[in-house]
């Protein structure tokens, strides 16, 4: 992607201009961001997706007595009738299950993949919404069909309503109001309050149009959450290092193991306050954390593996076709990442679906290209070394990518 090229998607701004002027700073209303946009899923297909066990979905109904929320999956007959007003179906991670939704999400990769999260579809009958709220992350709200009225504001009072199943603002004060139609989009930075209500609308055929809004959301891990995850993974790396050292020692002597470093307190005096935490133990624990953070490669691995870890609801299908290594080496096949695969890299590693690999030289450049482009052509693969082809074969067998055979070597 040329980040300096103006895009209708960003109201004529280039990605570079948008990131500099608006990202995490101020909203942007974009009329006809995607002219002629057609929903990636029909209403029937969306309802079918919401019925699946491993798809995250929620039903939100606004009633005279208040709000009601129910988690999915939903059998088609369990949803309210279309004639009933003020209900919303939210289906999360649609890009993981539909190729067209995945392709739409790729248009927002001017933001690093480490931040890009998923595409959620909101279907609502007239009057439907989720109440005035704010998100802790950036979001693009793309109207796919029908109409939705948005009210937004820089909310100072973030007090939430009590005894409701949603995080709804108690004293929402809107500052601006827009009606979005198919193809229109609204960008909102984190903590910018908003309330979207579906409105009745007619489609081009003169029939009632479904209100479907696509939310392109971004990951924004909390510092405490990230610290906990990193320390947990670094502890696992340290355990692996000890196991490797033990195996090496056993190979030399047949029996020796590298012992773990244990806390010792030979100088501990008898105490009259046995419940008091020893200061030496506190210092020992602090030193253990500092030691874990000393290895920059381990820190990078922990972060990369965490950021590419698939969501709990994600699983990969078994592969029907065997990996053809000869076709890959001879330039008769390319590869394409599965829509559910998360792949990133740094200067020393390649990360894919929660695993890390050291990578250098030409093969590293090839893997970087795969991560950035999410595919490799037959011409690309002709440059791959034997180890890279073998690794791609392993990923193919795991269902993380698929091999695309071609009839000739044109690439």
Secondary structure, DSSP 8 states (H G I E B T S, - for coil): --TTSB-GGGTT-BHHHHHHHTTTT--EEETTTTTT---SS-HHHHHHHHTSTTS-EEEEEEETTEEEEEES---GGGS--TTS-SEEEEE--GGGT-HHHHHHHHTTTTS-TTTEEEEEEEEE-TT----SB--SS-EEEEEEESEEEEEEE--S---B-SS-SS--BSS----EEEEEETT-EEEE-TT-EEEEEEE--B-TTSSB--EEEEEEEE----HHHHHHHHHHHHHHHHHHHHHHHHHHHHHHHSS----------TT----S-TTS--HHHHHHHHHHHHHHTS-HHHHHHHHHHHHH---TT------SS---HHHHHTTSEEEEE-TT--EEE-SSEEEETTEEEE--HHHHHHHHHHHHHSEE-HHHHTT--HHHHHHHHHHHHTTSEEEEE-SSS--
